[in-house]
Amino acid sequence: MGINTLTINDIHSQQNLNKPKEKLRDHRHPFVDFSFGEWFVEKMLRGYEAVYKYITLTIHQINKFSSTSKPYVI
């Protein structure tokens, strides 16, 4: 009986401590719709996408130029 009572008391005490955290999660500031981590990842992915597009465009232009400047061997 004593162990069950302690287990139930521990669960209730932990649930009481978690309630303020849950309330904070539900309440969001109207100007911030995602966390700093999500913002940082989105910013890095946008930068990666821009660099990737620039590099692939440059490689494409180099390949196009080099294919047109090759002499034809007969």
HTML snippet that shows the backbone in 3Dmol.js (N, CA, C, O; Angstrom):
<script src="https://3Dmol.org/build/3Dmol-min.js"></script>
<div id="view" style="width:600px;height:400px;position:relative"></div>
<script>
const pdb = `
ATOM      1  N   MET A   1       0.819  -1.188   0.000  1.00  0.00           N
ATOM      2  CA  MET A   1       0.000   0.000   0.000  1.00  0.00           C
ATOM      3  C   MET A   1       0.868   1.259   0.000  1.00  0.00           C
ATOM      4  O   MET A   1       0.536   2.240  -0.665  1.00  0.00           O
ATOM      5  N   GLY A   2       1.976   1.237   0.741  1.00  0.00           N
ATOM      6  CA  GLY A   2       2.835   2.414   0.850  1.00  0.00           C
ATOM      7  C   GLY A   2       3.486   2.795  -0.467  1.00  0.00           C
ATOM      8  O   GLY A   2       3.601   3.980  -0.779  1.00  0.00           O
ATOM      9  N   ILE A   3       3.918   1.798  -1.253  1.00  0.00           N
ATOM     10  CA  ILE A   3       4.573   2.080  -2.532  1.00  0.00           C
ATOM     11  C   ILE A   3       3.575   2.673  -3.517  1.00  0.00           C
ATOM     12  O   ILE A   3       3.907   3.613  -4.239  1.00  0.00           O
ATOM     13  N   ASN A   4       2.363   2.140  -3.559  1.00  0.00           N
ATOM     14  CA  ASN A   4       1.342   2.680  -4.458  1.00  0.00           C
ATOM     15  C   ASN A   4       1.016   4.121  -4.117  1.00  0.00           C
ATOM     16  O   ASN A   4       0.833   4.945  -5.013  1.00  0.00           O
ATOM     17  N   THR A   5       0.942   4.432  -2.840  1.00  0.00           N
ATOM     18  CA  THR A   5       0.651   5.800  -2.416  1.00  0.00           C
ATOM     19  C   THR A   5       1.768   6.741  -2.838  1.00  0.00           C
ATOM     20  O   THR A   5       1.497   7.845  -3.311  1.00  0.00           O
ATOM     21  N   LEU A   6       3.027   6.321  -2.675  1.00  0.00           N
ATOM     22  CA  LEU A   6       4.152   7.159  -3.088  1.00  0.00           C
ATOM     23  C   LEU A   6       4.163   7.365  -4.600  1.00  0.00           C
ATOM     24  O   LEU A   6       4.434   8.466  -5.080  1.00  0.00           O
ATOM     25  N   THR A   7       3.873   6.317  -5.337  1.00  0.00           N
ATOM     26  CA  THR A   7       3.845   6.430  -6.795  1.00  0.00           C
ATOM     27  C   THR A   7       2.765   7.403  -7.233  1.00  0.00           C
ATOM     28  O   THR A   7       3.009   8.257  -8.085  1.00  0.00           O
ATOM     29  N   ILE A   8       1.588   7.286  -6.666  1.00  0.00           N
ATOM     30  CA  ILE A   8       0.496   8.194  -7.017  1.00  0.00           C
ATOM     31  C   ILE A   8       0.848   9.621  -6.617  1.00  0.00           C
ATOM     32  O   ILE A   8       0.579  10.551  -7.378  1.00  0.00           O
ATOM     33  N   ASN A   9       1.436   9.815  -5.452  1.00  0.00           N
ATOM     34  CA  ASN A   9       1.831  11.153  -5.018  1.00  0.00           C
ATOM     35  C   ASN A   9       2.899  11.737  -5.931  1.00  0.00           C
ATOM     36  O   ASN A   9       2.850  12.925  -6.249  1.00  0.00           O
ATOM     37  N   ASP A  10       3.867  10.925  -6.362  1.00  0.00           N
ATOM     38  CA  ASP A  10       4.903  11.421  -7.269  1.00  0.00           C
ATOM     39  C   ASP A  10       4.311  11.853  -8.607  1.00  0.00           C
ATOM     40  O   ASP A  10       4.690  12.887  -9.156  1.00  0.00           O
ATOM     41  N   ILE A  11       3.395  11.071  -9.118  1.00  0.00           N
ATOM     42  CA  ILE A  11       2.774  11.414 -10.400  1.00  0.00           C
ATOM     43  C   ILE A  11       2.008  12.724 -10.279  1.00  0.00           C
ATOM     44  O   ILE A  11       2.114  13.592 -11.146  1.00  0.00           O
ATOM     45  N   HIS A  12       1.239  12.869  -9.209  1.00  0.00           N
ATOM     46  CA  HIS A  12       0.471  14.102  -9.039  1.00  0.00           C
ATOM     47  C   HIS A  12       1.383  15.303  -8.860  1.00  0.00           C
ATOM     48  O   HIS A  12       1.097  16.374  -9.395  1.00  0.00           O
ATOM     49  N   SER A  13       2.469  15.150  -8.124  1.00  0.00           N
ATOM     50  CA  SER A  13       3.359  16.293  -7.925  1.00  0.00           C
ATOM     51  C   SER A  13       4.031  16.681  -9.234  1.00  0.00           C
ATOM     52  O   SER A  13       4.224  17.869  -9.490  1.00  0.00           O
ATOM     53  N   GLN A  14       4.392  15.713 -10.068  1.00  0.00           N
ATOM     54  CA  GLN A  14       4.998  16.031 -11.356  1.00  0.00           C
ATOM     55  C   GLN A  14       3.987  16.684 -12.291  1.00  0.00           C
ATOM     56  O   GLN A  14       4.335  17.598 -13.039  1.00  0.00           O
ATOM     57  N   GLN A  15       2.748  16.225 -12.256  1.00  0.00           N
ATOM     58  CA  GLN A  15       1.733  16.819 -13.116  1.00  0.00           C
ATOM     59  C   GLN A  15       1.484  18.270 -12.731  1.00  0.00           C
ATOM     60  O   GLN A  15       1.261  19.109 -13.603  1.00  0.00           O
ATOM     61  N   ASN A  16       1.518  18.575 -11.448  1.00  0.00           N
ATOM     62  CA  ASN A  16       1.325  19.958 -11.020  1.00  0.00           C
ATOM     63  C   ASN A  16       2.466  20.842 -11.499  1.00  0.00           C
ATOM     64  O   ASN A  16       2.247  22.006 -11.836  1.00  0.00           O
ATOM     65  N   LEU A  17       3.684  20.305 -11.533  1.00  0.00           N
ATOM     66  CA  LEU A  17       4.811  21.099 -12.009  1.00  0.00           C
ATOM     67  C   LEU A  17       4.758  21.304 -13.519  1.00  0.00           C
ATOM     68  O   LEU A  17       5.244  22.318 -14.019  1.00  0.00           O
ATOM     69  N   ASN A  18       4.187  20.374 -14.239  1.00  0.00           N
ATOM     70  CA  ASN A  18       4.131  20.481 -15.693  1.00  0.00           C
ATOM     71  C   ASN A  18       3.027  21.408 -16.186  1.00  0.00           C
ATOM     72  O   ASN A  18       3.091  21.875 -17.323  1.00  0.00           O
ATOM     73  N   LYS A  19       2.039  21.682 -15.383  1.00  0.00           N
ATOM     74  CA  LYS A  19       0.916  22.502 -15.837  1.00  0.00           C
ATOM     75  C   LYS A  19       1.347  23.895 -16.303  1.00  0.00           C
ATOM     76  O   LYS A  19       0.889  24.329 -17.360  1.00  0.00           O
ATOM     77  N   PRO A  20       2.207  24.622 -15.568  1.00  0.00           N
ATOM     78  CA  PRO A  20       2.609  25.939 -16.078  1.00  0.00           C
ATOM     79  C   PRO A  20       3.336  25.856 -17.421  1.00  0.00           C
ATOM     80  O   PRO A  20       3.183  26.748 -18.256  1.00  0.00           O
ATOM     81  N   LYS A  21       4.126  24.798 -17.642  1.00  0.00           N
ATOM     82  CA  LYS A  21       4.825  24.650 -18.917  1.00  0.00           C
ATOM     83  C   LYS A  21       3.831  24.448 -20.048  1.00  0.00           C
ATOM     84  O   LYS A  21       4.001  25.011 -21.130  1.00  0.00           O
ATOM     85  N   GLU A  22       2.804  23.660 -19.813  1.00  0.00           N
ATOM     86  CA  GLU A  22       1.796  23.435 -20.843  1.00  0.00           C
ATOM     87  C   GLU A  22       1.059  24.726 -21.171  1.00  0.00           C
ATOM     88  O   GLU A  22       0.742  24.984 -22.332  1.00  0.00           O
ATOM     89  N   LYS A  23       0.788  25.530 -20.165  1.00  0.00           N
ATOM     90  CA  LYS A  23       0.111  26.797 -20.407  1.00  0.00           C
ATOM     91  C   LYS A  23       0.989  27.727 -21.234  1.00  0.00           C
ATOM     92  O   LYS A  23       0.486  28.456 -22.090  1.00  0.00           O
ATOM     93  N   LEU A  24       2.305  27.708 -20.986  1.00  0.00           N
ATOM     94  CA  LEU A  24       3.207  28.545 -21.769  1.00  0.00           C
ATOM     95  C   LEU A  24       3.261  28.087 -23.226  1.00  0.00           C
ATOM     96  O   LEU A  24       3.365  28.916 -24.130  1.00  0.00           O
ATOM     97  N   ARG A  25       3.193  26.798 -23.456  1.00  0.00           N
ATOM     98  CA  ARG A  25       3.233  26.285 -24.826  1.00  0.00           C
ATOM     99  C   ARG A  25       1.978  26.673 -25.594  1.00  0.00           C
ATOM    100  O   ARG A  25       2.051  26.973 -26.786  1.00  0.00           O
ATOM    101  N   ASP A  26       0.847  26.672 -24.937  1.00  0.00           N
ATOM    102  CA  ASP A  26      -0.399  27.007 -25.617  1.00  0.00           C
ATOM    103  C   ASP A  26      -0.469  28.488 -25.959  1.00  0.00           C
ATOM    104  O   ASP A  26      -1.054  28.862 -26.976  1.00  0.00           O
ATOM    105  N   HIS A  27       0.118  29.329 -25.125  1.00  0.00           N
ATOM    106  CA  HIS A  27       0.069  30.770 -25.352  1.00  0.00           C
ATOM    107  C   HIS A  27       1.253  31.177 -26.213  1.00  0.00           C
ATOM    108  O   HIS A  27       2.407  31.048 -25.804  1.00  0.00           O
ATOM    109  N   ARG A  28       0.960  31.665 -27.401  1.00  0.00           N
ATOM    110  CA  ARG A  28       2.027  32.113 -28.291  1.00  0.00           C
ATOM    111  C   ARG A  28       1.881  33.604 -28.527  1.00  0.00           C
ATOM    112  O   ARG A  28       0.776  34.145 -28.573  1.00  0.00           O
ATOM    113  N   HIS A  29       3.009  34.244 -28.673  1.00  0.00           N
ATOM    114  CA  HIS A  29       3.009  35.663 -28.991  1.00  0.00           C
ATOM    115  C   HIS A  29       2.510  35.826 -30.428  1.00  0.00           C
ATOM    116  O   HIS A  29       2.918  35.060 -31.300  1.00  0.00           O
ATOM    117  N   PRO A  30       1.649  36.790 -30.697  1.00  0.00           N
ATOM    118  CA  PRO A  30       1.071  36.900 -32.038  1.00  0.00           C
ATOM    119  C   PRO A  30       2.096  37.186 -33.135  1.00  0.00           C
ATOM    120  O   PRO A  30       1.861  36.845 -34.295  1.00  0.00           O
ATOM    121  N   PHE A  31       3.224  37.803 -32.794  1.00  0.00           N
ATOM    122  CA  PHE A  31       4.220  38.133 -33.809  1.00  0.00           C
ATOM    123  C   PHE A  31       5.219  37.007 -34.044  1.00  0.00           C
ATOM    124  O   PHE A  31       5.925  37.013 -35.053  1.00  0.00           O
ATOM    125  N   VAL A  32       5.291  36.052 -33.140  1.00  0.00           N
ATOM    126  CA  VAL A  32       6.237  34.945 -33.269  1.00  0.00           C
ATOM    127  C   VAL A  32       5.435  33.666 -33.447  1.00  0.00           C
ATOM    128  O   VAL A  32       4.792  33.189 -32.511  1.00  0.00           O
ATOM    129  N   ASP A  33       5.479  33.110 -34.668  1.00  0.00           N
ATOM    130  CA  ASP A  33       4.688  31.909 -34.911  1.00  0.00           C
ATOM    131  C   ASP A  33       5.515  30.635 -34.898  1.00  0.00           C
ATOM    132  O   ASP A  33       4.952  29.554 -35.066  1.00  0.00           O
ATOM    133  N   PHE A  34       6.846  30.714 -34.703  1.00  0.00           N
ATOM    134  CA  PHE A  34       7.647  29.519 -34.503  1.00  0.00           C
ATOM    135  C   PHE A  34       8.881  29.860 -33.683  1.00  0.00           C
ATOM    136  O   PHE A  34       9.195  31.033 -33.480  1.00  0.00           O
ATOM    137  N   SER A  35       9.566  28.851 -33.222  1.00  0.00           N
ATOM    138  CA  SER A  35      10.664  29.035 -32.283  1.00  0.00           C
ATOM    139  C   SER A  35      11.919  29.539 -32.978  1.00  0.00           C
ATOM    140  O   SER A  35      11.991  29.580 -34.206  1.00  0.00           O
ATOM    141  N   PHE A  36      12.907  29.922 -32.173  1.00  0.00           N
ATOM    142  CA  PHE A  36      14.182  30.390 -32.709  1.00  0.00           C
ATOM    143  C   PHE A  36      14.862  29.294 -33.513  1.00  0.00           C
ATOM    144  O   PHE A  36      15.450  29.569 -34.559  1.00  0.00           O
ATOM    145  N   GLY A  37      14.789  28.057 -33.041  1.00  0.00           N
ATOM    146  CA  GLY A  37      15.415  26.945 -33.757  1.00  0.00           C
ATOM    147  C   GLY A  37      14.835  26.777 -35.146  1.00  0.00           C
ATOM    148  O   GLY A  37      15.572  26.583 -36.114  1.00  0.00           O
ATOM    149  N   GLU A  38      13.522  26.851 -35.248  1.00  0.00           N
ATOM    150  CA  GLU A  38      12.873  26.741 -36.554  1.00  0.00           C
ATOM    151  C   GLU A  38      13.255  27.916 -37.447  1.00  0.00           C
ATOM    152  O   GLU A  38      13.510  27.735 -38.637  1.00  0.00           O
ATOM    153  N   TRP A  39      13.297  29.129 -36.872  1.00  0.00           N
ATOM    154  CA  TRP A  39      13.687  30.317 -37.629  1.00  0.00           C
ATOM    155  C   TRP A  39      15.101  30.163 -38.156  1.00  0.00           C
ATOM    156  O   TRP A  39      15.365  30.467 -39.319  1.00  0.00           O
ATOM    157  N   PHE A  40      16.022  29.690 -37.310  1.00  0.00           N
ATOM    158  CA  PHE A  40      17.420  29.527 -37.698  1.00  0.00           C
ATOM    159  C   PHE A  40      17.554  28.502 -38.821  1.00  0.00           C
ATOM    160  O   PHE A  40      18.282  28.730 -39.787  1.00  0.00           O
ATOM    161  N   VAL A  41      16.860  27.385 -38.699  1.00  0.00           N
ATOM    162  CA  VAL A  41      16.925  26.341 -39.726  1.00  0.00           C
ATOM    163  C   VAL A  41      16.361  26.866 -41.042  1.00  0.00           C
ATOM    164  O   VAL A  41      16.946  26.634 -42.100  1.00  0.00           O
ATOM    165  N   GLU A  42      15.237  27.569 -40.988  1.00  0.00           N
ATOM    166  CA  GLU A  42      14.648  28.127 -42.205  1.00  0.00           C
ATOM    167  C   GLU A  42      15.606  29.107 -42.872  1.00  0.00           C
ATOM    168  O   GLU A  42      15.752  29.102 -44.094  1.00  0.00           O
ATOM    169  N   LYS A  43      16.256  29.944 -42.076  1.00  0.00           N
ATOM    170  CA  LYS A  43      17.204  30.922 -42.620  1.00  0.00           C
ATOM    171  C   LYS A  43      18.384  30.213 -43.276  1.00  0.00           C
ATOM    172  O   LYS A  43      18.808  30.598 -44.366  1.00  0.00           O
ATOM    173  N   MET A  44      18.914  29.184 -42.628  1.00  0.00           N
ATOM    174  CA  MET A  44      20.043  28.442 -43.192  1.00  0.00           C
ATOM    175  C   MET A  44      19.638  27.714 -44.474  1.00  0.00           C
ATOM    176  O   MET A  44      20.412  27.669 -45.430  1.00  0.00           O
ATOM    177  N   LEU A  45      18.437  27.146 -44.500  1.00  0.00           N
ATOM    178  CA  LEU A  45      17.979  26.454 -45.703  1.00  0.00           C
ATOM    179  C   LEU A  45      17.771  27.423 -46.863  1.00  0.00           C
ATOM    180  O   LEU A  45      18.069  27.089 -48.009  1.00  0.00           O
ATOM    181  N   ARG A  46      17.262  28.620 -46.576  1.00  0.00           N
ATOM    182  CA  ARG A  46      17.105  29.620 -47.633  1.00  0.00           C
ATOM    183  C   ARG A  46      18.463  30.020 -48.195  1.00  0.00           C
ATOM    184  O   ARG A  46      18.618  30.173 -49.406  1.00  0.00           O
ATOM    185  N   GLY A  47      19.449  30.191 -47.314  1.00  0.00           N
ATOM    186  CA  GLY A  47      20.804  30.510 -47.761  1.00  0.00           C
ATOM    187  C   GLY A  47      21.398  29.383 -48.578  1.00  0.00           C
ATOM    188  O   GLY A  47      22.030  29.620 -49.607  1.00  0.00           O
ATOM    189  N   TYR A  48      21.200  28.168 -48.127  1.00  0.00           N
ATOM    190  CA  TYR A  48      21.706  26.999 -48.853  1.00  0.00           C
ATOM    191  C   TYR A  48      21.073  26.918 -50.237  1.00  0.00           C
ATOM    192  O   TYR A  48      21.756  26.639 -51.222  1.00  0.00           O
ATOM    193  N   GLU A  49      19.772  27.161 -50.310  1.00  0.00           N
ATOM    194  CA  GLU A  49      19.076  27.092 -51.593  1.00  0.00           C
ATOM    195  C   GLU A  49      19.607  28.147 -52.559  1.00  0.00           C
ATOM    196  O   GLU A  49      19.799  27.860 -53.740  1.00  0.00           O
ATOM    197  N   ALA A  50      19.847  29.364 -52.071  1.00  0.00           N
ATOM    198  CA  ALA A  50      20.361  30.431 -52.926  1.00  0.00           C
ATOM    199  C   ALA A  50      21.757  30.090 -53.440  1.00  0.00           C
ATOM    200  O   ALA A  50      22.043  30.280 -54.622  1.00  0.00           O
ATOM    201  N   VAL A  51      22.622  29.592 -52.570  1.00  0.00           N
ATOM    202  CA  VAL A  51      23.983  29.227 -52.975  1.00  0.00           C
ATOM    203  C   VAL A  51      23.939  28.056 -53.951  1.00  0.00           C
ATOM    204  O   VAL A  51      24.673  28.046 -54.939  1.00  0.00           O
ATOM    205  N   TYR A  52      23.090  27.076 -53.685  1.00  0.00           N
ATOM    206  CA  TYR A  52      22.961  25.912 -54.568  1.00  0.00           C
ATOM    207  C   TYR A  52      22.532  26.342 -55.973  1.00  0.00           C
ATOM    208  O   TYR A  52      23.087  25.873 -56.967  1.00  0.00           O
ATOM    209  N   LYS A  53      21.539  27.236 -56.050  1.00  0.00           N
ATOM    210  CA  LYS A  53      21.080  27.710 -57.354  1.00  0.00           C
ATOM    211  C   LYS A  53      22.190  28.458 -58.085  1.00  0.00           C
ATOM    212  O   LYS A  53      22.370  28.280 -59.289  1.00  0.00           O
ATOM    213  N   TYR A  54      22.929  29.288 -57.367  1.00  0.00           N
ATOM    214  CA  TYR A  54      24.022  30.053 -57.977  1.00  0.00           C
ATOM    215  C   TYR A  54      25.105  29.117 -58.510  1.00  0.00           C
ATOM    216  O   TYR A  54      25.585  29.296 -59.629  1.00  0.00           O
ATOM    217  N   ILE A  55      25.487  28.125 -57.718  1.00  0.00           N
ATOM    218  CA  ILE A  55      26.543  27.194 -58.128  1.00  0.00           C
ATOM    219  C   ILE A  55      26.092  26.351 -59.314  1.00  0.00           C
ATOM    220  O   ILE A  55      26.854  26.165 -60.262  1.00  0.00           O
ATOM    221  N   THR A  56      24.864  25.840 -59.275  1.00  0.00           N
ATOM    222  CA  THR A  56      24.395  25.013 -60.393  1.00  0.00           C
ATOM    223  C   THR A  56      24.265  25.835 -61.673  1.00  0.00           C
ATOM    224  O   THR A  56      24.544  25.323 -62.756  1.00  0.00           O
ATOM    225  N   LEU A  57      23.848  27.096 -61.573  1.00  0.00           N
ATOM    226  CA  LEU A  57      23.772  27.957 -62.749  1.00  0.00           C
ATOM    227  C   LEU A  57      25.165  28.189 -63.326  1.00  0.00           C
ATOM    228  O   LEU A  57      25.352  28.141 -64.542  1.00  0.00           O
ATOM    229  N   THR A  58      26.137  28.441 -62.460  1.00  0.00           N
ATOM    230  CA  THR A  58      27.513  28.658 -62.907  1.00  0.00           C
ATOM    231  C   THR A  58      28.065  27.411 -63.589  1.00  0.00           C
ATOM    232  O   THR A  58      28.682  27.507 -64.650  1.00  0.00           O
ATOM    233  N   ILE A  59      27.851  26.255 -62.995  1.00  0.00           N
ATOM    234  CA  ILE A  59      28.328  24.999 -63.590  1.00  0.00           C
ATOM    235  C   ILE A  59      27.653  24.757 -64.935  1.00  0.00           C
ATOM    236  O   ILE A  59      28.299  24.318 -65.887  1.00  0.00           O
ATOM    237  N   HIS A  60      26.367  25.038 -65.014  1.00  0.00           N
ATOM    238  CA  HIS A  60      25.636  24.861 -66.269  1.00  0.00           C
ATOM    239  C   HIS A  60      26.213  25.770 -67.357  1.00  0.00           C
ATOM    240  O   HIS A  60      26.391  25.341 -68.497  1.00  0.00           O
ATOM    241  N   GLN A  61      26.504  27.027 -67.002  1.00  0.00           N
ATOM    242  CA  GLN A  61      27.067  27.957 -67.976  1.00  0.00           C
ATOM    243  C   GLN A  61      28.458  27.513 -68.421  1.00  0.00           C
ATOM    244  O   GLN A  61      28.790  27.620 -69.601  1.00  0.00           O
ATOM    245  N   ILE A  62      29.272  27.018 -67.493  1.00  0.00           N
ATOM    246  CA  ILE A  62      30.611  26.525 -67.840  1.00  0.00           C
ATOM    247  C   ILE A  62      30.497  25.324 -68.768  1.00  0.00           C
ATOM    248  O   ILE A  62      31.213  25.245 -69.766  1.00  0.00           O
ATOM    249  N   ASN A  63      29.614  24.398 -68.455  1.00  0.00           N
ATOM    250  CA  ASN A  63      29.431  23.215 -69.305  1.00  0.00           C
ATOM    251  C   ASN A  63      28.937  23.598 -70.699  1.00  0.00           C
ATOM    252  O   ASN A  63      29.388  23.033 -71.695  1.00  0.00           O
ATOM    253  N   LYS A  64      28.028  24.542 -70.769  1.00  0.00           N
ATOM    254  CA  LYS A  64      27.497  24.976 -72.060  1.00  0.00           C
ATOM    255  C   LYS A  64      28.594  25.638 -72.883  1.00  0.00           C
ATOM    256  O   LYS A  64      28.723  25.374 -74.078  1.00  0.00           O
ATOM    257  N   PHE A  65      29.378  26.493 -72.249  1.00  0.00           N
ATOM    258  CA  PHE A  65      30.469  27.167 -72.953  1.00  0.00           C
ATOM    259  C   PHE A  65      31.522  26.166 -73.412  1.00  0.00           C
ATOM    260  O   PHE A  65      31.987  26.239 -74.550  1.00  0.00           O
ATOM    261  N   SER A  66      31.902  25.239 -72.547  1.00  0.00           N
ATOM    262  CA  SER A  66      32.951  24.287 -72.911  1.00  0.00           C
ATOM    263  C   SER A  66      32.482  23.318 -73.996  1.00  0.00           C
ATOM    264  O   SER A  66      33.297  22.857 -74.795  1.00  0.00           O
ATOM    265  N   SER A  67      31.200  23.003 -74.040  1.00  0.00           N
ATOM    266  CA  SER A  67      30.707  22.095 -75.084  1.00  0.00           C
ATOM    267  C   SER A  67      30.638  22.791 -76.436  1.00  0.00           C
ATOM    268  O   SER A  67      30.790  22.132 -77.464  1.00  0.00           O
ATOM    269  N   THR A  68      30.413  24.099 -76.468  1.00  0.00           N
ATOM    270  CA  THR A  68      30.358  24.826 -77.740  1.00  0.00           C
ATOM    271  C   THR A  68      31.747  25.185 -78.237  1.00  0.00           C
ATOM    272  O   THR A  68      31.925  25.398 -79.436  1.00  0.00           O
ATOM    273  N   SER A  69      32.728  25.258 -77.363  1.00  0.00           N
ATOM    274  CA  SER A  69      34.073  25.658 -77.779  1.00  0.00           C
ATOM    275  C   SER A  69      34.973  24.474 -78.115  1.00  0.00           C
ATOM    276  O   SER A  69      36.126  24.677 -78.496  1.00  0.00           O
ATOM    277  N   LYS A  70      34.483  23.249 -77.984  1.00  0.00           N
ATOM    278  CA  LYS A  70      35.297  22.076 -78.315  1.00  0.00           C
ATOM    279  C   LYS A  70      35.414  21.958 -79.840  1.00  0.00           C
ATOM    280  O   LYS A  70      34.419  22.072 -80.556  1.00  0.00           O
ATOM    281  N   PRO A  71      36.607  21.735 -80.315  1.00  0.00           N
ATOM    282  CA  PRO A  71      36.747  21.544 -81.771  1.00  0.00           C
ATOM    283  C   PRO A  71      36.225  20.167 -82.180  1.00  0.00           C
ATOM    284  O   PRO A  71      36.356  19.187 -81.447  1.00  0.00           O
ATOM    285  N   TYR A  72      35.640  20.126 -83.350  1.00  0.00           N
ATOM    286  CA  TYR A  72      35.129  18.855 -83.852  1.00  0.00           C
ATOM    287  C   TYR A  72      36.259  18.104 -84.537  1.00  0.00           C
ATOM    288  O   TYR A  72      36.983  18.660 -85.363  1.00  0.00           O
ATOM    289  N   VAL A  73      36.398  16.853 -84.188  1.00  0.00           N
ATOM    290  CA  VAL A  73      37.432  16.018 -84.784  1.00  0.00           C
ATOM    291  C   VAL A  73      36.782  15.165 -85.859  1.00  0.00           C
ATOM    292  O   VAL A  73      35.805  14.457 -85.614  1.00  0.00           O
ATOM    293  N   ILE A  74      37.350  15.251 -87.059  1.00  0.00           N
ATOM    294  CA  ILE A  74      36.781  14.478 -88.171  1.00  0.00           C
ATOM    295  C   ILE A  74      37.640  13.263 -88.436  1.00  0.00           C
ATOM    296  O   ILE A  74      37.337  12.477 -89.333  1.00  0.00           O
TER     297      ILE A  74
END
`;
const viewer = $3Dmol.createViewer("view");
viewer.addModel(pdb, "pdb");
viewer.setStyle({}, {cartoon: {color: "spectrum"}});
viewer.zoomTo();
viewer.render();
</script>
